[in-house]
Amino acid sequence: YPDQRSAMASASDKPVVVVFTANSNTGTSVVKELAANYADKVRIRCVVRKKANAKHLQGLPVELWLLFLNHHNLPFPKIINADITQPALLDAVFADDVNLTYPCACSYHDDTSTDRADLTRKFIDACIAHGVDFPVIISMLDADKRAITHQQHFADIEEYCDKMRNKPVKRQLLDTGKQVLQPVILRCAPFYQNMLASLAGIAAGTLYYPLGKNEGYMPHVDLADVGKVAATILVDPTPHANKTYNLIGEYQMGSQLASSITRSTHYSCTYEDVDDDTAIMAFSALGMPDWLAVANVEMLAYFRQEHGQDISSDIQSIVGSQPVKFAGFCKRDMKDYLDELKADDS
């Protein structure tokens, strides 16, 4: 953006970025990064489905918009009825000069939706109809391989992005007629934060996970780094137009995960392999939909079987710093959760 734009510019002078949906795990990481480092440069429009889901966003320098709600007395700066499946309702969401991110795989729905590809296609169509030239789309590593359920879903999403790439979008103010759709794809590794689902076992001294014994390395990444990458792109999207990036923190075996936990949290932890059926039952017991439990274990098996072992991370080239290591995440986040569990048991 022009250097002459001072930090004192009024809100109406700032470009708008939209995080859709802002209360998802990935969405929240993007919002926090934008609010912490770019609130003086852009207006941050957070689209959520339920008021209760946005409590953790209140107090940040953002606009909170609600989906599907008809109430008119809620304490949010912006309240709007909107539905990605009903394009006529989206005008206000995309109002102003918007750059937009799509941080969760299934629009305003939960990350457990099986129709994420169809909803994303509708999202891309909405971007074209409302003049959004730089949608940032979350995908997964090796999506083009289509070997597992998650890859098939995200490959369908990427395929539609390719189909619509460079299609003219609705003209905005000062557009010279060259404004076209230029998606940015973020292929993410599994998140470090997924390990928090195993806290009970870790607190008891064992990480139970289906990663085999001395087999393939699992790539994973910190959600905070995903948020940092997405935010960096959103505030200056042009250099990233039509690019696909791989986001990886590091590769680790199960024993290395346990060692990182022990070293960083000072809670002794060893690794124990479990079979896929046991892992599926455990994930389902945590409340994960059955199809997602199966798909997640299938994903872990993909890496355990030594697929996707040679992918380089693009995080440093985008944000200028090394990605957070798993040990750093454990020290920053996991230790506090383990301390809370210990306090509850005492």
Order of alpha helices (4+ residues) and beta strands (2+ residues): beta-alpha-beta-beta-beta-alpha-beta-alpha-beta-alpha-beta-beta-alpha-beta-beta-alpha-beta-alpha-alpha-alpha-alpha-alpha
